[in-house]
Amino acid sequence: MKEFLKADKIDLVYSGNNYFELLEELIDQSREVIHFQTYIFDTDDTGLRVVEALKRAAARNVKVYLLVDAFGSVSFSGDVIKELKDSGINFRKYSPLFSSESIYFGRRLHYKILVTDKKNALTGGINVADKYHTGEEANPWLDYAVLTRGSVCEYLHILCESVYNKKNNRSLNLWERNASAAITSNKNLVCFRINDWIKHKNEIYTSYIKALKNAKSSITIISSYFLPGKVFRKLLVKAVQRGVDVKIILAGRSDVVSVMLAENYLFAFYLRNKIKLYQWTDSVMHGKAMIVDNEWTTIGSYNINFLSRYISIELNTEVADANFASTFATHIDAVIKNGCNFVKQENFSLKHNWFYKLKMWFAYNFYRLLMDAVVNKRGRKKN
């Protein structure tokens, strides 16, 4: 496992104005180089504001590299691409059809990283689109990011550089070996973890499993598209059995209804095993995070399901800092109080008729069969 390294500063960032004002501020303050890589980049009002900020940076002779996923950003405007390139911005799409990157079917660039001047970074699960900024109705989609400052961000610069230029991880591995791990306090400690099954990176999943096994008092999970395997579910149950308070905040509204149906199929299992369930209903749930014992936090692009584990390229930022964890936990308590429905066994059983239960069963087993096919293709044991 990678070791934690010291950052100069770490802050929790929220979807909405908080994230996009910081994003624009970091771009406008850059002086040398910007790497921006994301899954979805819509050329709506929010996206065009970010485009203008990147163009302003290029006009100051900042080297700007923008990489968007070809599938997630399929609607990225051709006219805007021309604008970017005419402004001197280096732009390309990750894994377009018939490219060398598309040899692994379904492998997508799912992380969201902005890193400026090798010393400032925004990482998390927030894409560039109006729905993450102003919301389709009133509230933006619920999601999170981490603002990291300091030399530790050079790791992300090298990662983005390698991916943009289609290079191997040699430079990244060398940086990891040479990075100083001398820690003098337990504040502002971060570690960037990657999941990329094709390149034998299973860091985020391994870290989740370790955290579940070691939890002593509390586990709080915020998860969109939550379809954990058997190993993950068993560890949640074992945590409850040893007295750990386990809370999971899931989607009450989702952009992928079939996944929410499959999630709901497992509610009976969670409730039977004394796991507390909440559904966020004020907007679409898109967050991916976990807090353990109010000391350790992970926030990023990694969904707790087989797609993130075996197919997509993901990045999470882990923070070992009690103040950061406490701030996040306080925020989640407010989310639960002000925007969530508490799922009770009796209400869940009575709420849904036989037809809805049949839909849940079909959705769950569809994704289970899909997972089995993916896992078997990867040549690994199901979990």
C-alpha positions in Angstrom: 0.0 0.0 0.0 1.1 3.6 -0.7 2.1 5.7 2.3 0.3 8.9 3.2 2.2 12.1 2.5 2.0 15.6 3.9 -0.1 18.3 2.1 0.2 22.0 2.8 -3.6 22.2 3.0 -6.7 20.0 2.5 -10.3 21.2 2.2 -13.6 19.6 1.6 -15.4 20.8 -1.5 -19.1 20.6 -2.3 -20.9 20.4 -5.6 -22.5 23.6 -6.7 -21.0 27.1 -6.6 -18.3 26.0 -4.1 -16.7 23.6 -6.5 -17.0 25.6 -9.7 -15.8 28.9 -8.1 -12.7 27.1 -6.8 -12.2 25.4 -10.2 -12.3 28.8 -12.0 -10.1 30.4 -9.3 -7.4 27.7 -9.6 -7.4 28.0 -13.4 -7.2 31.9 -13.2 -4.3 31.7 -10.7 -2.2 29.3 -12.7 1.0 30.5 -14.1 2.8 27.5 -15.7 0.8 24.4 -16.5 -2.8 23.0 -16.2 -3.9 19.4 -16.5 -7.6 18.9 -16.5 -9.1 15.4 -17.0 -12.7 14.4 -16.6 -15.4 12.0 -17.6 -18.2 14.3 -18.5 -17.6 17.8 -19.8 -20.8 19.3 -21.2 -20.6 22.4 -23.3 -23.6 24.0 -21.5 -23.4 27.3 -19.6 -21.2 25.8 -16.9 -18.9 24.0 -19.3 -18.5 27.2 -21.5 -17.5 29.2 -18.4 -14.8 26.6 -17.7 -13.8 26.7 -21.4 -13.4 30.5 -21.2 -11.2 30.2 -18.0 -9.0 27.7 -19.8 -8.7 30.0 -22.8 -7.7 32.9 -20.5 -5.0 30.7 -19.0 -3.7 29.8 -22.5 -3.6 33.5 -23.4 -1.2 34.0 -20.4 1.1 31.4 -22.0 0.0 28.7 -19.5 0.4 25.2 -21.0 -3.1 23.8 -20.9 -4.0 20.1 -21.4 -7.6 19.0 -21.4 -8.6 15.3 -21.7 -12.2 14.2 -21.7 -13.7 10.8 -22.0 -15.0 10.1 -25.5 -18.1 8.3 -24.2 -18.9 10.5 -21.2 -18.3 13.6 -23.2 -19.7 12.4 -26.5 -21.7 15.6 -26.9 -18.7 17.9 -26.5 -19.2 20.5 -29.2 -16.9 20.3 -32.3 -17.0 24.1 -32.5 -15.8 24.4 -28.9 -13.0 21.9 -29.7 -11.9 24.1 -32.6 -12.0 27.1 -30.3 -9.8 25.3 -27.7 -7.2 24.3 -30.2 -7.1 27.7 -31.9 -6.5 29.1 -28.4 -3.4 26.9 -28.0 -5.0 24.4 -25.7 -3.9 20.8 -26.0 -7.2 18.8 -26.3 -8.1 15.2 -27.0 -10.7 12.6 -26.1 -9.8 9.5 -24.2 -10.6 6.2 -26.0 -12.5 7.2 -29.0 -13.8 4.3 -31.2 -11.0 2.5 -33.1 -8.2 4.2 -31.1 -5.4 2.2 -29.4 -7.0 3.0 -26.1 -10.3 1.4 -27.1 -8.8 -2.1 -27.3 -10.3 -2.9 -23.9 -14.1 -2.7 -24.4 -15.9 -0.5 -21.8 -12.7 0.9 -20.2 -13.5 4.5 -19.5 -11.6 7.5 -18.0 -13.9 8.1 -15.0 -11.8 10.2 -12.7 -12.1 14.0 -12.3 -8.8 15.8 -11.8 -7.7 19.4 -12.1 -4.0 20.1 -11.2 -2.3 23.4 -11.6 1.4 24.3 -11.5 2.1 20.9 -9.9 1.0 22.2 -6.5 -2.8 22.7 -6.4 -5.4 20.0 -7.2 -9.2 19.4 -7.2 -10.1 15.7 -7.2 -13.4 14.0 -6.6 -16.6 12.9 -8.4 -17.9 16.2 -9.8 -18.2 16.4 -13.6 -18.4 19.7 -15.6 -22.1 20.2 -16.3 -25.0 22.5 -15.2 -26.5 19.7 -13.1 -23.5 19.6 -10.8 -23.5 23.4 -10.6 -26.9 24.9 -10.5 -29.1 21.7 -10.6 -31.8 20.8 -13.0 -34.4 22.1 -10.7 -33.3 23.7 -7.4 -30.3 21.8 -6.0 -27.2 20.6 -7.7 -26.5 16.8 -7.8 -25.0 15.8 -4.4 -21.3 15.2 -4.8 -17.9 16.0 -3.3 -14.3 16.8 -4.0 -11.0 17.5 -2.2 -8.8 20.6 -2.6 -5.2 19.7 -2.0 -2.3 22.1 -2.0 1.4 21.3 -1.8 4.2 19.4 -3.5 2.2 16.2 -3.1 0.1 17.4 -6.1 3.1 16.6 -8.3 1.9 13.0 -8.2 -1.3 14.0 -10.0 0.5 16.1 -12.5 2.7 13.1 -13.5 -0.4 10.9 -13.6 -2.2 13.2 -15.9 0.8 13.8 -18.1 1.2 10.0 -18.5 -2.4 9.4 -19.4 -2.6 12.4 -21.7 0.6 11.3 -23.6 -0.3 7.6 -23.5 2.8 6.7 -21.6 3.4 3.9 -19.1 3.5 4.5 -15.3 7.3 4.4 -15.0 7.6 8.1 -14.1 4.7 7.7 -11.6 6.3 4.7 -10.0 9.6 6.5 -9.7 8.0 9.5 -8.1 6.3 7.2 -5.5 9.6 5.6 -4.6 11.4 8.9 -4.2 8.6 10.7 -2.3 9.5 11.5 1.2 7.2 9.7 3.7 8.6 11.5 6.8 5.6 12.4 8.8 5.9 14.7 11.8 2.2 15.1 12.6 -1.2 13.4 11.9 -2.6 16.5 10.1 -3.1 17.1 6.4 -2.1 13.6 5.3 -3.2 12.5 1.9 -2.8 9.6 -0.4 -4.0 9.4 -4.0 -5.2 5.9 -4.9 -6.0 4.4 -8.4 -8.2 1.6 -9.6 -7.3 0.5 -13.1 -7.7 -3.3 -13.4 -6.1 -3.5 -16.8 -2.9 -2.0 -15.3 -3.1 -4.1 -12.2 -4.1 -1.2 -10.0 -6.6 -2.3 -7.3 -5.7 0.3 -4.7 -9.1 1.9 -4.0 -10.9 -1.4 -3.5 -8.1 -2.8 -1.3 -8.2 0.4 0.8 -12.0 0.2 1.3 -11.7 -3.4 2.4 -8.9 -2.6 4.9 -10.9 0.3 6.3 -14.0 -1.9 6.8 -11.9 -4.5 8.6 -10.3 -2.0 10.9 -13.3 0.2 11.7 -13.8 0.5 15.5 -16.7 2.9 16.1 -18.3 4.2 12.9 -18.6 3.8 9.2 -20.5 6.3 7.0 -20.8 5.6 3.3 -22.2 8.0 0.7 -22.7 6.1 -2.5 -24.4 6.4 -5.9 -24.8 3.2 -7.9 -24.1 1.1 -4.7 -23.9 -2.6 -5.7 -21.2 -4.1 -3.4 -20.1 -7.7 -3.8 -20.4 -10.4 -1.2 -17.1 -9.7 0.5 -18.0 -6.0 1.0 -21.4 -6.9 2.4 -20.1 -9.5 4.8 -17.6 -6.9 6.1 -20.4 -4.4 6.8 -22.3 -7.1 8.7 -19.2 -8.1 10.7 -18.6 -4.4 11.6 -22.1 -4.1 13.0 -21.7 -7.3 14.9 -18.6 -5.9 16.7 -20.5 -2.7 17.6 -19.6 -0.3 14.8 -22.3 2.2 13.8 -22.8 1.7 10.0 -24.8 4.3 8.0 -25.2 4.3 4.3 -26.7 7.3 2.3 -28.0 6.2 -1.0 -30.0 7.7 -3.9 -33.6 8.5 -3.4 -33.4 10.0 -6.9 -31.0 8.6 -9.6 -30.1 9.3 -13.2 -29.9 5.5 -13.7 -33.2 4.1 -12.4 -32.3 0.4 -13.1 -29.3 0.7 -10.7 -31.5 2.3 -8.0 -33.9 -0.6 -8.4 -31.0 -3.1 -8.0 -29.8 -1.2 -4.9 -33.3 -1.4 -3.4 -33.4 -5.1 -3.8 -30.6 -5.4 -1.2 -32.3 -3.2 1.3 -33.9 -6.1 3.1 -30.4 -7.6 3.6 -29.0 -4.4 5.1 -32.0 -3.8 7.3 -32.1 -7.4 8.5 -28.4 -6.9 9.6 -29.0 -3.6 11.5 -27.3 -1.4 8.9 -28.9 2.1 8.9 -30.1 3.2 5.5 -30.9 6.8 4.3 -32.1 8.0 0.9 -31.2 11.4 -0.3 -34.2 13.0 -2.1 -33.4 16.7 -2.6 -31.5 16.0 -5.9 -29.8 13.2 -7.7 -27.2 11.4 -5.5 -23.8 11.3 -7.2 -21.3 11.3 -4.3 -18.7 8.5 -3.7 -17.1 8.7 -0.2 -16.6 6.9 3.1 -15.7 8.1 6.6 -14.4 5.7 9.2 -14.1 6.4 12.9 -14.1 10.2 12.2 -10.4 9.9 11.4 -10.1 8.5 7.8 -11.9 9.7 4.7 -11.9 8.7 1.0 -13.6 10.8 -1.7 -13.4 10.3 -5.4 -14.8 8.9 -8.6 -14.9 5.2 -7.4 -18.4 3.7 -7.2 -18.8 0.6 -5.0 -19.7 -1.7 -7.8 -18.1 -4.0 -10.4 -17.8 -1.3 -13.1 -15.5 0.8 -11.0 -13.5 -2.2 -9.8 -13.0 -4.1 -13.0 -13.5 -1.7 -15.9 -13.2 2.1 -15.4 -10.1 4.1 -14.5 -10.8 5.7 -11.1 -9.0 8.0 -8.6 -9.8 8.6 -4.9 -8.2 11.0 -2.5 -7.7 9.5 1.0 -7.3 11.9 3.9 -6.0 10.9 7.3 -7.0 14.0 9.3 -9.4 14.0 12.2 -10.5 17.6 11.6 -11.3 17.0 7.9 -13.2 13.8 8.8 -15.1 15.6 11.5 -16.1 18.5 9.2 -17.3 16.0 6.6 -19.2 13.9 9.3 -20.9 17.1 10.5 -22.0 17.9 7.0 -23.3 14.4 6.4 -25.3 14.6 9.6 -27.0 17.7 8.2 -27.6 16.0 4.9 -29.3 13.1 6.7 -31.4 15.5 8.9 -32.4 17.9 6.2 -32.6 15.9 3.0 -32.9 12.2 3.6 -35.6 9.7 4.3 -34.7 7.1 6.9 -35.5 3.6 5.6 -37.3 1.5 8.1 -38.0 -2.3 7.8 -41.7 -2.0 8.2 -42.0 0.9 5.8 -39.9 -0.7 3.2 -41.8 -3.9 3.3 -45.2 -2.2 3.0 -44.2 0.6 0.6 -43.7 -1.5 -2.5 -46.2 -3.7 -4.3 -45.4 -7.0 -5.9 -44.8 -5.4 -9.3 -42.2 -3.1 -7.9 -40.5 -5.9 -6.1 -40.4 -7.9 -9.3 -38.7 -5.0 -11.0 -36.1 -4.8 -8.2 -35.5 -8.6 -8.6 -35.0 -8.3 -12.4 -32.7 -5.2 -12.1 -30.5 -6.8 -9.4 -30.2 -10.1 -11.3 -29.4 -8.3 -14.5 -26.5 -6.5 -12.9 -25.5 -9.6 -11.1 -25.3 -11.5 -14.4 -23.4 -8.6 -16.0 -21.0 -8.6 -13.1 -20.4 -12.3 -13.4 -19.6 -12.0 -17.0 -17.2 -9.1 -16.4 -15.5 -10.9 -13.5 -15.2 -14.2 -15.3 -13.8 -12.4 -18.3 -11.2 -10.8 -16.1 -10.3 -14.3 -14.8 -11.0 -13.5 -11.2 -13.0 -15.1 -8.4 -16.5 -13.5 -7.9 -17.0 -11.4 -4.8 
